[in-house]
Amino acid sequence: MQAPSRVFKCNLHTKVRDNAKNSRDLVPRVALVAFLLKGKSVLLGKRLSSIGHSTFALPGGHLEFGETFEDCAAREVKEETGLDIQKIEFLTVTNNVFPEEPKPYHYVTIFIRRL
């Protein structure tokens, strides 16, 4: 059962590489998103960037070099909402590859919640 998996990964990587302009386009990005819950409500913001423009999303952004998850969460939430958060809990991480996009991309996304 392992052989088909390796073949798929190879074909996926080849397809993404062929769609990318250069090898620097193939670097995974690390993002962090935060669940800010109050009772049965969750805080969402309207996206302004080109990816997902005008859709609603959790506050978050890119992890900077040397930054802890906690520091990234506090910085991004402050930048996007003006709120200060201190205590957080790690929830999960996802590994998302989007090879079919005109500019293929790969995100490792860390999900946290404010305690």
Helices and strands as residue ranges (DSSP letters): H 2-19, G 23-26, E 29-35, E 37-38, E 41-42, E 45-46, E 56-57, E 60-62, H 69-81, E 88-98, E 105-114
